[in-house]
Amino acid sequence: MKKILLANFAECPENLHFERAYIRALAGRKVSLDIVHDFDFDYKFIGAQVPPCGRRFKYSGLAALKRAVRGPYDLLVLLDFPKRARCAPAFLWLARDLAAAKKIYIANHLIPMPGHNMTADLARRFLALEGMTAGYMLEFDDKGLWANMGLTGERLLRRGYATDCEYYKPLPAGAMDYVFSAGSAGREFDALAAGVKNTGLGLKIFSDAKPDKLPSGAQFLPLAKNLHNLKAAAAGARAVVIPVKDGHINEAAGNSIAFLSMALGRPVLTKRTPYMERFIKDGVNGFFYSSLTPLTVARGLNRILSLPPSKLKALSAAARRTILRSASLDRFCGEFVRKFA
């Protein structure tokens, strides 16, 4: 039986989703999985699964960790850089000194910029990932920054952003009398609100980037404090709009909200970029605007609202199929397990 250790120190819902998908991918295999985490918040709405033949335990210091993970492992998986400084010693010890036949780093988020994350800064200083068997970066990240960690050449692998399609499954239709939007980076909610205004629909926004002036008639909620309500809010929307500013340079901006909404079978209106065009075919499984203005938002929403029920149903099904095929967390974890476990 192979022994695997997953270090999931970076507390966030995406990493708990990854953990769940990884456990599903190991189902039926002769493995023992230990998971060490540093989650303070109880994500009951997601649920933590029991690892096969192993355990899930909270990090309580490096000395305790060394006692808990005695004996060699066949595989160590490091998931993201810890957000809390207290985990930095453990991350570096696992990367450099834990006895393991293979060590793999998996980025579930973009690499932290210098000065933004203590553990990442130490990993640069000591080339902590130099001894890893391999490491995955998100495909739209900066290869040069990863080289500074010690990951270069064929050991540096690329992966696409993916969503938990098991958690984000279509729900029974609700009132669907509002437009939903979420996210913070590069968003412009005034244009969104103005575009929604004449559709007769309400507007719900989940974001931690609160505008100086709240859009008139919009329900605005902090995203971080409403993660437990995110799925239901997206699933119950008539449409999901991701209002990305024209000048925002990240062409993948909004992909997390777009992908989870498509997995839920909701029609998504988002900015046309080369990245998004890989996943969305306009009018088939989603919709694009080229420049963010109240008029382009209104036009996009009117296209969605004019769809007859049969075409809306077909579009919703096509949206979910796309994510299952091209951006599924279960698909990535399944491929990872076949390759390294």
C-alpha positions in Angstrom: 0.0 0.0 0.0 1.4 3.4 -1.0 1.7 6.1 1.6 0.8 9.6 0.5 1.0 12.9 2.4 -0.9 16.0 1.2 0.1 19.2 2.9 -2.8 21.7 2.5 -1.7 24.7 4.5 -3.2 27.5 2.4 -6.7 28.0 3.9 -9.2 28.8 1.2 -12.3 27.0 -0.2 -10.5 26.2 -3.5 -7.9 24.1 -1.7 -10.5 22.2 0.2 -12.3 21.5 -3.1 -9.0 20.2 -4.4 -8.5 18.0 -1.4 -12.0 16.5 -1.9 -11.4 15.9 -5.6 -8.0 14.3 -4.8 -9.7 11.9 -2.4 -12.2 11.0 -5.0 -9.5 10.3 -7.5 -7.8 7.9 -5.1 -11.0 5.8 -4.6 -10.4 2.1 -5.1 -6.6 2.4 -5.1 -4.4 0.7 -2.5 -3.2 3.9 -0.8 -3.0 5.4 2.6 -3.5 9.2 2.5 -2.6 11.5 5.3 -3.6 15.2 5.1 -2.2 17.9 7.2 -4.0 21.2 7.0 -4.0 24.7 8.6 -7.7 25.6 8.2 -9.2 27.6 11.1 -12.5 28.2 9.4 -15.0 25.3 9.4 -16.1 25.0 5.8 -19.1 22.8 6.7 -20.9 23.9 3.5 -18.2 22.1 1.5 -17.5 19.2 3.8 -14.2 17.5 4.6 -14.0 13.9 3.4 -12.2 11.2 5.3 -8.9 10.2 3.5 -8.7 6.5 2.5 -6.8 4.5 5.2 -5.3 7.6 6.5 -6.2 10.7 8.6 -6.8 14.4 8.3 -5.2 16.5 11.1 -4.6 20.1 12.0 -1.1 21.5 11.9 0.1 22.4 15.4 3.8 23.1 15.0 6.8 21.7 13.3 7.8 19.4 16.2 4.3 17.8 16.3 4.3 17.4 12.6 7.6 15.6 12.6 6.2 13.2 15.2 3.0 12.7 13.2 4.6 11.9 9.8 7.3 9.4 10.8 8.4 6.9 8.3 9.1 7.4 4.5 6.3 8.3 2.2 5.9 7.2 -1.4 4.6 10.6 -2.4 4.5 14.1 -0.9 2.0 16.6 -2.4 2.5 20.3 -1.5 -0.6 22.3 -2.4 0.1 26.1 -2.7 2.2 28.2 -0.4 0.9 28.7 3.2 -0.8 32.0 3.9 0.2 32.0 7.5 3.8 32.5 8.6 3.5 29.9 11.3 3.5 27.2 8.6 6.6 28.4 6.8 9.0 26.1 8.8 6.8 23.1 8.1 6.6 23.8 4.4 10.4 24.2 4.0 11.0 21.1 6.1 8.6 19.0 4.0 10.0 20.3 0.7 13.6 19.8 1.7 13.9 17.1 4.4 10.9 14.8 4.6 11.7 11.3 3.4 9.6 10.7 0.3 10.2 8.9 -2.9 8.5 11.6 -5.0 7.7 15.2 -4.1 5.2 17.2 -6.2 4.2 20.8 -5.8 0.8 21.8 -7.1 -0.2 25.5 -7.6 -3.9 26.0 -7.2 -3.4 29.8 -7.4 -1.0 32.2 -9.0 2.5 32.4 -7.5 2.8 35.1 -4.8 4.8 38.1 -5.9 8.0 38.9 -3.9 7.1 40.5 -0.6 3.5 39.2 -0.6 4.0 35.8 1.1 6.6 34.9 3.7 6.9 31.2 2.8 7.2 32.0 -0.9 9.9 34.5 -0.1 11.8 31.9 1.9 11.3 29.4 -0.9 13.0 31.8 -3.3 15.9 32.5 -0.9 16.6 28.8 -0.3 15.5 27.4 -3.7 13.1 25.2 -1.7 11.5 23.6 -4.7 14.8 22.6 -6.3 14.6 19.1 -5.0 11.0 18.5 -6.0 10.3 15.7 -8.5 8.0 18.1 -10.4 5.8 21.1 -9.9 2.6 22.4 -11.5 2.1 26.0 -12.3 -1.2 27.5 -13.6 -0.9 27.8 -17.3 -1.2 31.6 -17.3 1.4 32.2 -14.6 5.0 33.6 -14.9 7.6 30.8 -15.6 10.4 33.1 -14.5 9.0 33.5 -11.0 8.9 29.7 -10.7 12.5 29.3 -11.8 13.4 31.5 -8.8 11.9 28.8 -6.6 14.1 26.1 -8.2 11.5 24.7 -10.6 12.7 24.8 -14.2 12.9 22.7 -17.4 10.9 19.6 -17.7 10.1 19.5 -14.0 7.9 22.6 -14.3 4.6 21.4 -15.6 1.5 23.4 -16.6 -2.1 22.9 -15.5 -5.3 24.7 -16.3 -7.5 26.3 -13.7 -10.3 23.9 -12.7 -13.5 23.8 -10.7 -15.2 21.2 -8.5 -17.9 20.0 -10.7 -19.2 17.5 -8.1 -19.9 20.4 -5.7 -21.1 22.8 -8.4 -23.8 20.7 -9.8 -27.0 22.2 -11.3 -29.7 22.8 -8.7 -33.5 23.0 -9.2 -34.5 26.2 -10.8 -35.6 29.0 -8.5 -37.2 32.4 -9.2 -34.2 33.4 -11.4 -35.3 37.0 -11.3 -31.9 38.5 -10.8 -28.4 38.8 -12.4 -25.5 37.5 -10.3 -21.9 38.7 -10.3 -18.9 38.0 -8.1 -15.2 38.5 -7.7 -12.9 41.4 -7.0 -9.9 41.6 -9.3 -10.4 44.1 -12.2 -14.2 44.4 -11.7 -16.3 47.4 -12.7 -19.7 47.2 -11.1 -21.1 50.6 -12.1 -21.3 49.5 -15.8 -22.9 46.3 -14.7 -25.6 47.9 -12.6 -26.4 50.4 -15.4 -26.6 47.6 -17.9 -28.9 45.5 -15.7 -31.2 48.5 -14.9 -33.6 48.3 -17.8 -33.9 44.5 -17.9 -36.4 44.2 -15.1 -34.1 42.0 -13.2 -32.5 42.5 -9.8 -28.7 42.4 -9.2 -26.7 40.5 -6.6 -23.0 41.2 -6.2 -20.6 39.2 -4.0 -17.2 41.0 -3.9 -14.5 42.2 -1.5 -13.8 45.2 -3.7 -16.6 47.4 -2.5 -17.1 50.4 -4.8 -17.1 53.9 -3.4 -20.7 54.3 -4.3 -23.0 51.3 -4.3 -24.9 50.8 -7.6 -28.5 51.8 -7.2 -30.8 48.9 -6.6 -28.0 46.3 -6.2 -27.7 43.9 -3.3 -24.0 44.0 -2.4 -22.5 41.4 -0.1 -18.8 40.7 1.0 -17.6 37.7 -0.9 -15.3 36.3 1.9 -18.1 36.3 4.4 -20.7 34.7 2.0 -18.8 31.8 0.5 -21.4 29.5 1.9 -24.1 31.3 -0.1 -22.1 31.5 -3.4 -23.4 28.3 -5.0 -27.0 29.0 -4.3 -26.7 32.6 -5.5 -25.1 31.7 -8.8 -27.4 28.7 -9.4 -30.5 30.8 -8.8 -29.5 33.6 -11.2 -31.1 34.2 -14.6 -27.7 35.1 -15.8 -24.1 35.5 -14.5 -22.2 38.6 -15.6 -18.5 39.1 -15.0 -17.8 42.9 -15.5 -14.0 43.0 -16.2 -12.5 46.4 -16.8 -11.2 47.0 -20.3 -7.7 47.9 -19.1 -7.3 44.8 -16.9 -4.3 42.9 -18.2 -5.1 39.4 -16.9 -7.0 37.8 -19.7 -8.1 34.9 -17.4 -9.8 37.3 -15.0 -13.1 36.0 -13.8 -12.4 32.4 -14.8 -13.2 31.0 -11.3 -16.7 32.6 -11.3 -17.3 31.8 -15.0 -16.3 28.1 -14.6 -18.3 27.4 -11.5 -21.3 29.2 -13.0 -21.0 27.1 -16.2 -20.7 23.9 -14.1 -24.0 24.9 -12.5 -25.5 25.3 -16.0 -26.0 29.1 -15.9 -25.5 31.4 -18.9 -22.4 33.5 -18.4 -21.7 36.9 -20.0 -18.0 37.8 -19.8 -15.2 39.7 -21.5 -13.9 38.3 -24.8 -10.3 37.3 -24.4 -8.1 34.7 -26.1 -8.1 32.7 -22.8 -11.9 32.8 -22.5 -12.4 31.9 -26.1 -10.8 28.6 -25.4 -13.8 27.7 -23.2 -16.8 29.8 -24.4 -18.3 29.8 -27.9 -20.5 32.8 -28.1 -24.2 31.9 -28.2 -23.5 28.2 -27.8 -22.4 27.8 -24.2 -22.0 31.4 -23.0 -21.8 35.0 -24.2 -19.2 37.7 -24.7 -18.9 41.4 -24.7 -15.8 43.0 -26.3 -15.8 46.3 -24.3 -17.4 46.8 -20.9 -20.2 49.5 -21.1 -23.7 49.6 -19.8 -24.9 49.1 -23.5 -22.8 46.0 -24.1 -24.0 44.5 -20.8 -27.6 45.3 -21.7 -27.2 43.8 -25.1 -25.7 40.6 -23.8 -28.4 40.2 -21.2 -31.1 40.8 -23.8 -29.6 38.0 -25.9 -29.9 35.7 -22.8 -33.4 36.8 -22.0 -34.6 36.3 -25.5 -33.6 32.6 -25.6 -36.6 30.3 -25.7 -36.7 27.6 -23.0 -35.4 24.9 -25.3 -32.4 26.9 -26.4 -31.6 28.0 -22.8 -31.7 24.4 -21.7 -29.4 23.4 -24.5 -27.0 26.2 -23.7 -27.0 25.4 -20.0 -26.1 21.7 -20.8 -23.4 22.8 -23.2 -21.9 25.1 -20.6 -21.6 22.3 -18.0 -20.2 19.8 -20.6 -17.5 22.3 -21.4 -16.3 22.5 -17.8 -16.5 18.8 -17.3 -14.4 18.3 -20.4 -11.9 21.1 -20.1 -11.8 22.5 -16.6 -12.8 19.8 -14.1 -10.9 19.4 -10.9 -11.8 15.7 -10.9 -10.3 15.3 -14.3 -7.0 17.0 -13.3 -6.8 15.0 -10.1 -7.5 11.7 -12.0 -4.7 12.5 -14.4 -2.4 13.5 -11.6 -3.0 10.2 -9.7 -2.4 8.1 -12.8 0.9 9.9 -13.4 2.3 10.1 -9.9 0.4 7.7 -7.6 
